[in-house]
Amino acid sequence: MVDYIERKKLLIGLTKEAVIEKLGDELNDPNSNLWSYYVGIDTVLSTKSYFFIYFNKEGVVSQTLQS
């Protein structure tokens, strides 16, 4: 699902409040311009996977990245 969200850029342009409505807050700092969401364990590499959301100065999503 995270792949789909990132590929389709579904969060780009949303406010922090809208992201919280869709994904929850995951204890992210509302004053931070970088939020992260734990996705799970990558079974191939046995590493933790996260979904990162970057906000611009206006508090709007400008970029997303999965690692």
Secondary structure, DSSP 4 states (H G I P E B T S, - for coil): -HHHHHHTTTTTT-BHHHHHHHH--TT--TT-SEEEEEEEEETTTTEEEEEEEEE-TTSBEEEEEE-
